[in-house]
């Protein structure tokens, strides 16, 4: 069974690297994906997430252009999973 990690991010440039790395460092993960939903951050969150997704095919970025809140971002991330 595939495991999906959904990360909802709004202005998380200080935390996003540690968050992603903590998932990637998990032992025993085989069939998984990481979906990052950037909820129209005004900082470098999207750039950082895009850098990870360009290097790792298991990481997918949904980059929203308009902030619609955590509920919407969570819904889109789960829908993508």
Backbone as XML, in Angstrom:
<?xml version="1.0"?>
<chain id="A" units="angstrom">
  <residue number="1" name="UNK">
    <atom name="N" x="0.841" y="-1.172" z="0.000"/>
    <atom name="CA" x="0.000" y="0.000" z="0.000"/>
    <atom name="C" x="0.891" y="1.242" z="0.000"/>
  </residue>
  <residue number="2" name="UNK">
    <atom name="N" x="0.552" y="2.209" z="-0.812"/>
    <atom name="CA" x="1.309" y="3.450" z="-0.906"/>
    <atom name="C" x="0.934" y="4.370" z="0.259"/>
  </residue>
  <residue number="3" name="UNK">
    <atom name="N" x="1.946" y="5.002" z="0.837"/>
    <atom name="CA" x="1.744" y="5.982" z="1.891"/>
    <atom name="C" x="1.919" y="7.370" z="1.299"/>
  </residue>
  <residue number="4" name="UNK">
    <atom name="N" x="0.980" y="8.257" z="1.594"/>
    <atom name="CA" x="1.067" y="9.637" z="1.120"/>
    <atom name="C" x="1.209" y="10.570" z="2.313"/>
  </residue>
  <residue number="5" name="UNK">
    <atom name="N" x="2.222" y="11.416" z="2.259"/>
    <atom name="CA" x="2.415" y="12.463" z="3.257"/>
    <atom name="C" x="1.977" y="13.768" z="2.613"/>
  </residue>
  <residue number="6" name="UNK">
    <atom name="N" x="1.049" y="14.462" z="3.233"/>
    <atom name="CA" x="0.582" y="15.748" z="2.717"/>
    <atom name="C" x="1.079" y="16.836" z="3.657"/>
  </residue>
  <residue number="7" name="UNK">
    <atom name="N" x="1.872" y="17.740" z="3.098"/>
    <atom name="CA" x="2.416" y="18.863" z="3.871"/>
    <atom name="C" x="1.714" y="20.129" z="3.402"/>
  </residue>
  <residue number="8" name="UNK">
    <atom name="N" x="1.045" y="20.781" z="4.316"/>
    <atom name="CA" x="0.400" y="22.051" z="4.015"/>
    <atom name="C" x="1.351" y="23.145" z="4.463"/>
  </residue>
  <residue number="9" name="UNK">
    <atom name="N" x="1.684" y="24.048" z="3.553"/>
    <atom name="CA" x="2.704" y="25.047" z="3.880"/>
    <atom name="C" x="2.268" y="26.451" z="3.491"/>
  </residue>
  <residue number="10" name="UNK">
    <atom name="N" x="2.374" y="27.355" z="4.439"/>
    <atom name="CA" x="2.169" y="28.776" z="4.190"/>
    <atom name="C" x="3.267" y="29.521" z="4.943"/>
  </residue>
  <residue number="11" name="UNK">
    <atom name="N" x="4.154" y="30.145" z="4.191"/>
    <atom name="CA" x="5.280" y="30.882" z="4.770"/>
    <atom name="C" x="6.071" y="30.017" z="5.761"/>
  </residue>
  <residue number="12" name="UNK">
    <atom name="N" x="6.495" y="28.867" z="5.292"/>
    <atom name="CA" x="7.215" y="27.902" z="6.128"/>
    <atom name="C" x="8.674" y="27.733" z="5.715"/>
  </residue>
  <residue number="13" name="UNK">
    <atom name="N" x="9.273" y="28.748" z="5.106"/>
    <atom name="CA" x="10.644" y="28.578" z="4.617"/>
    <atom name="C" x="11.627" y="28.190" z="5.729"/>
  </residue>
  <residue number="14" name="UNK">
    <atom name="N" x="11.355" y="28.566" z="6.959"/>
    <atom name="CA" x="12.258" y="28.226" z="8.063"/>
    <atom name="C" x="12.101" y="26.774" z="8.511"/>
  </residue>
  <residue number="15" name="UNK">
    <atom name="N" x="10.971" y="26.146" z="8.186"/>
    <atom name="CA" x="10.672" y="24.808" z="8.690"/>
    <atom name="C" x="10.561" y="23.728" z="7.620"/>
  </residue>
  <residue number="16" name="UNK">
    <atom name="N" x="10.349" y="24.103" z="6.374"/>
    <atom name="CA" x="10.002" y="23.132" z="5.332"/>
    <atom name="C" x="11.118" y="22.120" z="5.075"/>
  </residue>
  <residue number="17" name="UNK">
    <atom name="N" x="12.357" y="22.552" z="5.113"/>
    <atom name="CA" x="13.472" y="21.630" z="4.861"/>
    <atom name="C" x="13.500" y="20.531" z="5.926"/>
  </residue>
  <residue number="18" name="UNK">
    <atom name="N" x="13.405" y="20.916" z="7.188"/>
    <atom name="CA" x="13.401" y="19.920" z="8.270"/>
    <atom name="C" x="12.198" y="18.990" z="8.166"/>
  </residue>
  <residue number="19" name="UNK">
    <atom name="N" x="11.066" y="19.525" z="7.792"/>
    <atom name="CA" x="9.852" y="18.726" z="7.659"/>
    <atom name="C" x="10.025" y="17.668" z="6.573"/>
  </residue>
  <residue number="20" name="UNK">
    <atom name="N" x="10.477" y="18.089" z="5.400"/>
    <atom name="CA" x="10.672" y="17.156" z="4.291"/>
    <atom name="C" x="11.746" y="16.130" z="4.639"/>
  </residue>
  <residue number="21" name="UNK">
    <atom name="N" x="12.858" y="16.596" z="5.168"/>
    <atom name="CA" x="13.947" y="15.671" z="5.516"/>
    <atom name="C" x="13.536" y="14.662" z="6.570"/>
  </residue>
  <residue number="22" name="UNK">
    <atom name="N" x="12.683" y="15.059" z="7.498"/>
    <atom name="CA" x="12.247" y="14.116" z="8.532"/>
    <atom name="C" x="11.421" y="12.983" z="7.924"/>
  </residue>
  <residue number="23" name="UNK">
    <atom name="N" x="10.696" y="13.271" z="6.863"/>
    <atom name="CA" x="9.950" y="12.219" z="6.165"/>
    <atom name="C" x="10.917" y="11.342" z="5.372"/>
  </residue>
  <residue number="24" name="UNK">
    <atom name="N" x="11.813" y="11.969" z="4.634"/>
    <atom name="CA" x="12.748" y="11.219" z="3.800"/>
    <atom name="C" x="13.695" y="10.351" z="4.620"/>
  </residue>
  <residue number="25" name="UNK">
    <atom name="N" x="13.954" y="10.735" z="5.861"/>
    <atom name="CA" x="14.863" y="9.989" z="6.728"/>
    <atom name="C" x="14.208" y="8.790" z="7.424"/>
  </residue>
  <residue number="26" name="UNK">
    <atom name="N" x="12.905" y="8.612" z="7.235"/>
    <atom name="CA" x="12.216" y="7.484" z="7.868"/>
    <atom name="C" x="12.755" y="6.168" z="7.318"/>
  </residue>
  <residue number="27" name="UNK">
    <atom name="N" x="13.042" y="5.253" z="8.200"/>
    <atom name="CA" x="13.526" y="3.934" z="7.788"/>
    <atom name="C" x="12.346" y="3.037" z="7.433"/>
  </residue>
  <residue number="28" name="UNK">
    <atom name="N" x="12.535" y="2.227" z="6.428"/>
    <atom name="CA" x="11.523" y="1.249" z="6.070"/>
    <atom name="C" x="10.461" y="1.730" z="5.103"/>
  </residue>
  <residue number="29" name="UNK">
    <atom name="N" x="10.489" y="3.005" z="4.733"/>
    <atom name="CA" x="9.516" y="3.483" z="3.751"/>
    <atom name="C" x="9.895" y="2.954" z="2.380"/>
  </residue>
  <residue number="30" name="UNK">
    <atom name="N" x="8.941" y="2.357" z="1.703"/>
    <atom name="CA" x="9.212" y="1.823" z="0.378"/>
    <atom name="C" x="8.345" y="2.500" z="-0.677"/>
  </residue>
  <residue number="31" name="UNK">
    <atom name="N" x="7.055" y="2.370" z="-0.562"/>
    <atom name="CA" x="6.136" y="2.922" z="-1.547"/>
    <atom name="C" x="5.444" y="4.143" z="-0.937"/>
  </residue>
  <residue number="32" name="UNK">
    <atom name="N" x="5.979" y="5.314" z="-1.221"/>
    <atom name="CA" x="5.432" y="6.532" z="-0.617"/>
    <atom name="C" x="5.570" y="7.711" z="-1.573"/>
  </residue>
  <residue number="33" name="UNK">
    <atom name="N" x="4.835" y="8.754" z="-1.231"/>
    <atom name="CA" x="4.944" y="10.027" z="-1.932"/>
    <atom name="C" x="4.810" y="11.143" z="-0.902"/>
  </residue>
  <residue number="34" name="UNK">
    <atom name="N" x="5.379" y="12.279" z="-1.233"/>
    <atom name="CA" x="5.256" y="13.469" z="-0.397"/>
    <atom name="C" x="4.606" y="14.534" z="-1.261"/>
  </residue>
  <residue number="35" name="UNK">
    <atom name="N" x="3.450" y="15.015" z="-0.824"/>
    <atom name="CA" x="2.739" y="16.059" z="-1.553"/>
    <atom name="C" x="2.810" y="17.329" z="-0.725"/>
  </residue>
  <residue number="36" name="UNK">
    <atom name="N" x="3.424" y="18.346" z="-1.292"/>
    <atom name="CA" x="3.536" y="19.637" z="-0.609"/>
    <atom name="C" x="2.548" y="20.590" z="-1.260"/>
  </residue>
  <residue number="37" name="UNK">
    <atom name="N" x="1.669" y="21.150" z="-0.454"/>
    <atom name="CA" x="0.717" y="22.132" z="-0.949"/>
    <atom name="C" x="1.154" y="23.485" z="-0.423"/>
  </residue>
  <residue number="38" name="UNK">
    <atom name="N" x="1.709" y="24.288" z="-1.318"/>
    <atom name="CA" x="2.116" y="25.640" z="-0.952"/>
    <atom name="C" x="0.904" y="26.552" z="-1.129"/>
  </residue>
  <residue number="39" name="UNK">
    <atom name="N" x="0.411" y="27.079" z="-0.037"/>
    <atom name="CA" x="-0.821" y="27.878" z="-0.041"/>
    <atom name="C" x="-0.514" y="29.359" z="-0.263"/>
  </residue>
  <residue number="40" name="UNK">
    <atom name="N" x="0.098" y="29.657" z="-1.411"/>
    <atom name="CA" x="0.405" y="31.037" z="-1.829"/>
    <atom name="C" x="1.326" y="31.750" z="-0.837"/>
  </residue>
  <residue number="41" name="UNK">
    <atom name="N" x="2.371" y="31.064" z="-0.423"/>
    <atom name="CA" x="3.336" y="31.673" z="0.501"/>
    <atom name="C" x="3.967" y="32.910" z="-0.114"/>
  </residue>
  <residue number="42" name="UNK">
    <atom name="N" x="4.321" y="33.845" z="0.748"/>
    <atom name="CA" x="4.971" y="35.075" z="0.307"/>
    <atom name="C" x="6.486" y="35.014" z="0.504"/>
  </residue>
  <residue number="43" name="UNK">
    <atom name="N" x="6.968" y="33.936" z="1.087"/>
    <atom name="CA" x="8.404" y="33.760" z="1.302"/>
    <atom name="C" x="8.951" y="32.746" z="0.290"/>
  </residue>
  <residue number="44" name="UNK">
    <atom name="N" x="10.009" y="32.058" z="0.618"/>
    <atom name="CA" x="10.655" y="31.143" z="-0.327"/>
    <atom name="C" x="10.207" y="29.686" z="-0.182"/>
  </residue>
  <residue number="45" name="UNK">
    <atom name="N" x="9.087" y="29.463" z="0.462"/>
    <atom name="CA" x="8.587" y="28.107" z="0.652"/>
    <atom name="C" x="8.451" y="27.364" z="-0.674"/>
  </residue>
  <residue number="46" name="UNK">
    <atom name="N" x="7.825" y="27.985" z="-1.652"/>
    <atom name="CA" x="7.590" y="27.324" z="-2.950"/>
    <atom name="C" x="8.905" y="26.995" z="-3.646"/>
  </residue>
  <residue number="47" name="UNK">
    <atom name="N" x="9.860" y="27.904" z="-3.597"/>
    <atom name="CA" x="11.160" y="27.668" z="-4.237"/>
    <atom name="C" x="11.874" y="26.469" z="-3.601"/>
  </residue>
  <residue number="48" name="UNK">
    <atom name="N" x="11.834" y="26.395" z="-2.292"/>
    <atom name="CA" x="12.477" y="25.296" z="-1.577"/>
    <atom name="C" x="11.783" y="23.975" z="-1.920"/>
  </residue>
  <residue number="49" name="UNK">
    <atom name="N" x="10.463" y="23.980" z="-1.883"/>
    <atom name="CA" x="9.705" y="22.763" z="-2.198"/>
    <atom name="C" x="9.951" y="22.335" z="-3.641"/>
  </residue>
  <residue number="50" name="UNK">
    <atom name="N" x="9.998" y="23.283" z="-4.553"/>
    <atom name="CA" x="10.247" y="22.964" z="-5.962"/>
    <atom name="C" x="11.633" y="22.345" z="-6.137"/>
  </residue>
  <residue number="51" name="UNK">
    <atom name="N" x="12.600" y="22.840" z="-5.406"/>
    <atom name="CA" x="13.943" y="22.285" z="-5.464"/>
    <atom name="C" x="13.937" y="20.815" z="-5.061"/>
  </residue>
  <residue number="52" name="UNK">
    <atom name="N" x="13.215" y="20.480" z="-3.997"/>
    <atom name="CA" x="13.098" y="19.087" z="-3.567"/>
    <atom name="C" x="12.382" y="18.251" z="-4.623"/>
  </residue>
  <residue number="53" name="UNK">
    <atom name="N" x="11.290" y="18.784" z="-5.178"/>
    <atom name="CA" x="10.516" y="18.001" z="-6.147"/>
    <atom name="C" x="11.290" y="17.781" z="-7.444"/>
  </residue>
  <residue number="54" name="UNK">
    <atom name="N" x="12.166" y="18.713" z="-7.800"/>
    <atom name="CA" x="12.987" y="18.544" z="-8.999"/>
    <atom name="C" x="14.033" y="17.443" z="-8.821"/>
  </residue>
  <residue number="55" name="UNK">
    <atom name="N" x="14.431" y="17.192" z="-7.580"/>
    <atom name="CA" x="15.474" y="16.203" z="-7.291"/>
    <atom name="C" x="14.922" y="14.821" z="-6.935"/>
  </residue>
  <residue number="56" name="UNK">
    <atom name="N" x="13.650" y="14.758" z="-6.574"/>
    <atom name="CA" x="13.087" y="13.501" z="-6.082"/>
    <atom name="C" x="11.686" y="13.315" z="-6.668"/>
  </residue>
  <residue number="57" name="UNK">
    <atom name="N" x="11.509" y="12.301" z="-7.489"/>
    <atom name="CA" x="10.223" y="12.084" z="-8.167"/>
    <atom name="C" x="9.087" y="11.723" z="-7.210"/>
  </residue>
  <residue number="58" name="UNK">
    <atom name="N" x="9.422" y="11.329" z="-5.989"/>
    <atom name="CA" x="8.379" y="11.011" z="-5.003"/>
    <atom name="C" x="7.758" y="12.272" z="-4.385"/>
  </residue>
  <residue number="59" name="UNK">
    <atom name="N" x="8.407" y="13.406" z="-4.583"/>
    <atom name="CA" x="7.928" y="14.665" z="-4.002"/>
    <atom name="C" x="7.210" y="15.460" z="-5.074"/>
  </residue>
  <residue number="60" name="UNK">
    <atom name="N" x="5.972" y="15.815" z="-4.773"/>
    <atom name="CA" x="5.147" y="16.566" z="-5.713"/>
    <atom name="C" x="4.756" y="17.892" z="-5.077"/>
  </residue>
  <residue number="61" name="UNK">
    <atom name="N" x="4.737" y="18.934" z="-5.878"/>
    <atom name="CA" x="4.381" y="20.260" z="-5.388"/>
    <atom name="C" x="3.096" y="20.728" z="-6.037"/>
  </residue>
  <residue number="62" name="UNK">
    <atom name="N" x="2.165" y="21.153" z="-5.206"/>
    <atom name="CA" x="0.977" y="21.872" z="-5.667"/>
    <atom name="C" x="1.201" y="23.309" z="-5.209"/>
  </residue>
  <residue number="63" name="UNK">
    <atom name="N" x="1.391" y="24.216" z="-6.150"/>
    <atom name="CA" x="1.735" y="25.604" z="-5.840"/>
    <atom name="C" x="0.537" y="26.503" z="-6.124"/>
  </residue>
  <residue number="64" name="UNK">
    <atom name="N" x="-0.224" y="26.795" z="-5.079"/>
    <atom name="CA" x="-1.418" y="27.626" z="-5.227"/>
    <atom name="C" x="-1.036" y="29.096" z="-5.349"/>
  </residue>
  <residue number="65" name="UNK">
    <atom name="N" x="-1.689" y="29.788" z="-6.227"/>
    <atom name="CA" x="-1.399" y="31.214" z="-6.458"/>
    <atom name="C" x="-2.222" y="32.123" z="-5.565"/>
  </residue>
  <residue number="66" name="UNK">
    <atom name="N" x="-3.286" y="31.561" z="-4.957"/>
    <atom name="CA" x="-4.142" y="32.338" z="-4.066"/>
    <atom name="C" x="-4.335" y="31.563" z="-2.775"/>
  </residue>
  <residue number="67" name="UNK">
    <atom name="N" x="-4.152" y="32.244" z="-1.641"/>
    <atom name="CA" x="-4.315" y="31.614" z="-0.341"/>
    <atom name="C" x="-5.800" y="31.432" z="-0.058"/>
  </residue>
  <residue number="68" name="UNK">
    <atom name="N" x="-6.183" y="30.167" z="0.132"/>
    <atom name="CA" x="-7.585" y="29.871" z="0.425"/>
    <atom name="C" x="-7.746" y="29.136" z="1.744"/>
  </residue>
  <residue number="69" name="UNK">
    <atom name="N" x="-6.659" y="29.053" z="2.519"/>
    <atom name="CA" x="-6.742" y="28.469" z="3.851"/>
    <atom name="C" x="-6.325" y="27.019" z="3.927"/>
  </residue>
  <residue number="70" name="UNK">
    <atom name="N" x="-6.080" y="26.592" z="5.166"/>
    <atom name="CA" x="-5.577" y="25.249" z="5.430"/>
    <atom name="C" x="-6.548" y="24.161" z="4.984"/>
  </residue>
  <residue number="71" name="UNK">
    <atom name="N" x="-7.835" y="24.379" z="5.175"/>
    <atom name="CA" x="-8.822" y="23.368" z="4.798"/>
    <atom name="C" x="-8.784" y="23.077" z="3.308"/>
  </residue>
  <residue number="72" name="UNK">
    <atom name="N" x="-8.746" y="24.108" z="2.502"/>
    <atom name="CA" x="-8.681" y="23.943" z="1.052"/>
    <atom name="C" x="-7.377" y="23.273" z="0.645"/>
  </residue>
  <residue number="73" name="UNK">
    <atom name="N" x="-6.272" y="23.705" z="1.237"/>
    <atom name="CA" x="-4.972" y="23.119" z="0.912"/>
    <atom name="C" x="-4.951" y="21.634" z="1.285"/>
  </residue>
  <residue number="74" name="UNK">
    <atom name="N" x="-5.503" y="21.302" z="2.434"/>
    <atom name="CA" x="-5.549" y="19.903" z="2.872"/>
    <atom name="C" x="-6.400" y="19.081" z="1.901"/>
  </residue>
  <residue number="75" name="UNK">
    <atom name="N" x="-7.542" y="19.603" z="1.515"/>
    <atom name="CA" x="-8.421" y="18.923" z="0.580"/>
    <atom name="C" x="-7.704" y="18.640" z="-0.743"/>
  </residue>
  <residue number="76" name="UNK">
    <atom name="N" x="-7.020" y="19.638" z="-1.278"/>
    <atom name="CA" x="-6.318" y="19.457" z="-2.554"/>
    <atom name="C" x="-5.202" y="18.435" z="-2.435"/>
  </residue>
  <residue number="77" name="UNK">
    <atom name="N" x="-4.475" y="18.462" z="-1.316"/>
    <atom name="CA" x="-3.410" y="17.500" z="-1.110"/>
    <atom name="C" x="-3.918" y="16.087" z="-1.003"/>
  </residue>
  <residue number="78" name="UNK">
    <atom name="N" x="-4.979" y="15.880" z="-0.262"/>
    <atom name="CA" x="-5.554" y="14.538" z="-0.110"/>
    <atom name="C" x="-6.141" y="14.075" z="-1.442"/>
  </residue>
  <residue number="79" name="UNK">
    <atom name="N" x="-6.771" y="14.987" z="-2.163"/>
    <atom name="CA" x="-7.342" y="14.644" z="-3.477"/>
    <atom name="C" x="-6.231" y="14.185" z="-4.433"/>
  </residue>
  <residue number="80" name="UNK">
    <atom name="N" x="-5.097" y="14.847" z="-4.413"/>
    <atom name="CA" x="-3.958" y="14.471" z="-5.263"/>
    <atom name="C" x="-3.416" y="13.104" z="-4.864"/>
  </residue>
  <residue number="81" name="UNK">
    <atom name="N" x="-3.452" y="12.810" z="-3.557"/>
    <atom name="CA" x="-2.941" y="11.516" z="-3.079"/>
    <atom name="C" x="-3.808" y="10.396" z="-3.633"/>
  </residue>
</chain>
